Each structure stands twice: as structure tokens, then as C-alpha cells.
Amino acid sequence: MYTFIVNPNARSGLGEKTWHTLERILKEQEVSYQVFFTKYQKHATKITQKLTEENMLRTIIVLGGDGTINEVVNGISDLSSTTLAYIPIGSSNDFARGMGLSTNPVTALKHILSPSRYAYLNIGALQYQEKKRRFAVSSGFGFDAAVCHQIHVSSFKKLLNKLHLGKMIYAAAAVGKILTMTPRRMTLVLDNSRNIIFDKVYFAAAMNQNVQGGGLKFCPKADPSDDVLDIIVVAGLSKLKILILLPTVFKGWHVHFKGIYTYQCKEAKFQSEHPLPVHTDGEPVFLQRQLHLALEDEKLRLILS
């Protein structure tokens, strides 16, 4: 039996419409399935916890956006005994973009019902104040998290999604945050052995995929299966230069400029002189000063389309 977790409100109601289309296909093909609809924030995490608490082998198919993927990943009790499949209908779809998954729901379902290729993915883990949150795409500290926070509470995003212009809000929010934020002093510790101090940090992020924020290639060489995290720190630049460099991030060209620092590591620790916004896969975390990021020991199997 296939288990679907559906966010009916994804992309301003597209989730529900898409599910009705896919359900007709499932019934026509006499596929055995069960479906759970999310009703509130973090509901997908609770659903997944109940489904996987017995640690039995299970395939979970997610219909939603990056936020729904994040919630499901955080609910899986045993990564190694779970197979994940994804039908992306979010506004940014960074997880699908990074993995090269089809954005056509019917095509994606076809591959899921008759899988021929799999990927085994690292899953990141953010620890703060004795709490833990997983991430499949990225976790950021500072500017990019502030953008995610603003988008999360913005009603303007719903309007742009209806006009199929959802990605524009990321660009608009990014420009606004660059102009208003204050860069902070930050210490980065790599693999408990290398301490690096930065002045005037705009943001730091740990990337598991090579894109976030609607296709921004912050760490263009990041590979979700290579057993390392890719780290980026943006520091010491003027706001004008950051605005000039921002368009180059879509191609990953920004990494060749001074003030852009990239690293690879098994784990990283960030410490800021002031509390900063944090996110995991675009989902906000309350302001923090210290973060510890690493990879989970087990990998998650993903059906490719």
C-alpha cells in the first residue's frame, strides 16, 4: 500500500486540486493507497511520526512544497527503513530542483508507482538549546533566514502564487532585508578543529542541496549524497556589492568573488554576537546565537523521477 501525505493548501490550494487528479489515476489503475491531509503547521510531522514509530519499512509520498518535505523528514523515526517519494507543487521546489525531480505531478506519480532509480540522501540536523530539527535542503543563519521569516508571514505570497509569480517574493524580500539588516560578528568552527572569526557577517548557511530560495545556488557544488555539509559565509561586503552580486547566485558565480567564503565539513558550529533568525528548509526558528549543524548517521532513500 502507498501512503500519501498531502498538503491541500500548498501553493494556494493547488495541492488539493492536484490530489484529485492523481486520485483518479490511482483508482483507474486499482492502486491500493491511503492518504492523510495536513491541517495545520507541523501536522505532517505528527502524521509521519505515527506512521513510522514501529520502524517498519514504509514508502511515504509527499505532495506539497519544501516546507511539507521538511515536516515529513522531521517526523521519520528511522531514516534507513523509510523510502521517500515527492510530488512537488510548492512555490520554490528547491528540493525537487536539486534532485532533478519532475514537476509534472502525473509524470512524477508514474515514476513513483514504477520506480527504476533511487538516491540515498544525507539529512542535516540543526541543534540549538537542546532542541533538534532536521533539514533536507539547507539551514541558514542571518540574512537568508530573515527572508524566510518575512515570507512565512507574508500574505502577499498567496497573491503571487495565484498569479504564478511566487518566486518574485523571494527577490523582493531579499533586497529589502539587505538594505535594512545590520551585519554581525560571527565565529565558525569546522569539525571541532578550525576556528574562523568573521566581521560584518550578513549570513551563514549549511547546504545539503545546491539550491535554496527558489533556485539560488549558494553552494553550487553541494551534493546531498557526499557525506559532507557545504558551508557558505558572506561577510565584509558593502550592501551595494551584495545587491550587485545577488543575481549571480542563480548561476553560482558569486563564489569567485571576495567576501564569499565556502567550506566543506562533517559538522559546523556558528556563534553570533547577537541573536539572529534561523531557518531549516525555509521554516523559521526563533532567534538564536549558537547553532550546531551536522549530518544524521543514516541516509534516506528517495525515488527519482
N, C-alpha and C positions, 0 to 999 in steps of 0.2 A: 504493500500500500504506500502511496505517495502522500506526504504531509506538506500542505501548503500553509504558509503564514503570509497573510495579505494585509497590506496597509491600504484600506479603501480610500483614504484621503490623500494618498500620495499624489503630488502634482495636481492639487486642487480637484480631486475626485476622479482622476484618470485611473487610479488603482481599481476602483470598483468597476468601472466600465471595462477595463482590460480583463478583469477576472471573469466577467460574464462571457466574454468572447472565448476565453480559454476553457471555461467550464463546459461550454457547448462541445468543444473538441474532445474533452475528456469523456463526456457522456457518449458522444458518437463512437469513440473508439473503445468504449466499455472499460475504461481505466479505473481501477479502484483507488480512491483518494479520500482524504479528509482535509478540511480547511478550517483555519482559525483566523478570524478578523481582529486586527488590533483596534482598540477603542480609546486608548489614551497613551500618553508618553510612557515609555518603558514597558508597555504591555507585552510587546514581543519578547522581551527578556523573561518575563514571568511565564509566558506560554512555553518558551524553549526550555526553561528550567524543568517544568513538569514533564515535557516530552523526553528529556534526556537524563532524568535523575536516576534511572535504572541502568544507565551506561550500556544500553543495548545498541547494536548497530542500527543506524537510522539515517534516512535521507530527508533533509529539510529543504523545501523550495521556497525561496523568499521572493515575494512580489512587492516591490516598493523602491525606496531610494537608499542612499548611503546611510542615512540615519536608521533605517529598518535593519540593514545589514549589521550595523554596529550593535543594535539592541539584541539581535539574534546571537551574534558571536559572544556577547557578554552573558548569555543565558546557557550556553552549551557547557554541560558538566564535564564531558570528556571529549576533547577535540579529536583524538585519534579514532574514536568509534563513530564519528559523525561525518556524513557526506553532505556538502552544501551545494545547492544549485540556486541560481539567481536570474530573475527576470527583471531587468532594470527599467523603472519608469519614473525615476526621480528627476529633479531639475539639473543636477550636475553629473550624476552617474560616474564618479571618479573610479570607484571600484571596478565597474564594468569596463571603463575605458582602459584602465591599467591592465586588466586581464584579457582584453580583446574580445569581450563577450558581445553577442549580438544584442542590439537594442530593439529588434523586432520581436515582440512577445510571442508570436506564433512560431517563428523560427527558433527562438530560444527554447520553447516548450518541446519542439520536435527533437532537439539535441538532448534535452533532459530525459525524455522518455526512451530514447535510444542512444545512450552515451557511448562515445568512442574514444574520448580523450579526457584526461584528468590532470589537475595540477595539485601539488602538495604545498600548501602555503604556510609561511610563518605568520603568527599572530602576535602583535605587540601588546605589551602590558604597561600601563601607567600606574605608578603607586604614589600616593600622596596622603598624608595624615592617616596612615594605617588603613587607607582605602585602596581599592584596585579597580581599574577599568581597562578593558581590552580595546584594541583598535585594529582594524583591518587595513586601513589606508594610511593614516597619519595621526600624530598628536602634536599640537603646537602650543607655544608659549609666547604671548605678546601680541603683535600686530595681527597675525592671521587668526588667532583665537578671538581677538576683539571683533574682527569682521564676522566671524561665525556667530558670535553672541548677538551682534546687531541684526544679522539676517534672521536669526532664530525668532526674534520678537517682532520682526517687521511684517506688517500687513500688506506692504507694497509687493512683497514677493508673490503673494497669491494672485494679485492682478497681473503681474508679469508672466506668471506661469500660464494663466488663461490665454494670454496673448502669444504664448510660446517664446517668450523673451526672458525666461527665468535666469539665464546666465548673466544678464546685464546687471542684476542687483549686486553680484559679487564685485564687478568692476567699480560700480558706483560706491559701494561701501568701502572698498579698498582705498580709493582715492581720498575719501572723507577721513578715514582713520589715519592715513599717512600725514595728512595736513594738521590733525589735531592731537595726535599722541605724543608723549614725551619718551624718548629713548632712555633705557636704564642700563646700569652697570650689572653685569652678569658673569657668573663663573660656570664653566662647563668642565665636568670631569668625565673622561672617557675610560671605560674599562677599569675603573678604580686605580688608574696609574698615571694618567696625564691630566694635569690641571691647566686650564686656559682661561684667562681673565679678559673680558671684553668690556670696553666702554661704549656707551651710546648704542645699545642693542635695540633694534626695532622688533626683531622676533627670532626665535629659535624653534626648530621643529625636528621631529624624528619621523622619517618617511619609511613606510613599508612598501607602498606603491610609488611610482614615479610622478604621479599627478595628484593634485587636490584642488579644491576651489573652482571646479568647472573646467579643468584641463591645464592648470598651472603646473609646469614641470619644475617644481622646486629642486628636486634631486633627480635629474634625468636618468641617472644610472641605477636608481634603486630597483631592486629585484625582490619580490616577495617570497622567493624560494631559496635565497642565497645564505640564509642563517645569520645575516647581519642587518643592523639598522643603518640607514643613511641619515646623517645629521646635517642640517644647514643652519648657519647663523648669519644674520645680516646686521652689520654693526659699523659705526663710524662714518656713515654716509650722510650727505645733506638730503633734506626732503626732496629737493629738486632732482637730485641724481636718482633717488629711488623712483620717483614718478617717471623719469626718463627710461629707467631700466625695466619698469613693470611690464611693458608689452613684450620684452624679450623673454620673459619667463614662460610664455606659451611655447617657445621653441627650445627652452633650456639654455639659451645663450648667456644668461646672466652670470653663470658660474665662472665665466672667464674674466670678470671684472673685479677690481679691487674692492674690498669691503664685503665680498661674498665668500664665506668660509664653509667648506664641506668636509665631512669626515665619515668614516665607517667604523662601527664598533659593535660589540655584543651588548653593552649596556651604557647608558649615559645618565648623568645627574646634572640638573640645572639648578642654580641658586641665584635668585634675583634680589637686589637690594630693596625692592618694593614689590608688593603683591601684583601679579599680572594675570590677565584672563588666560584660561587654558581650554583646549578642546580635544576631544577624541573623535575622529571621523566627522568633524563639524558639529558634534554635540557638545554644548557648553559644560564646563566645570567651573565651580566657583573660584574666585581669585586665589592664587597660590604663590608662595615664594620659593618652594622647593619641590622638585619633581625627580622621580627615578623612573627611567624607561628601560625596558629590556624586552626580550622575546620569550614567549612561552616555550616550554620544553617540547611540547607536542605540536605536530603540524595538523592542518585541517585539509581534508580532501575536497576539491572543488571540481564540479563537472564543467568542462569547457564547451563553448558553443561557437 
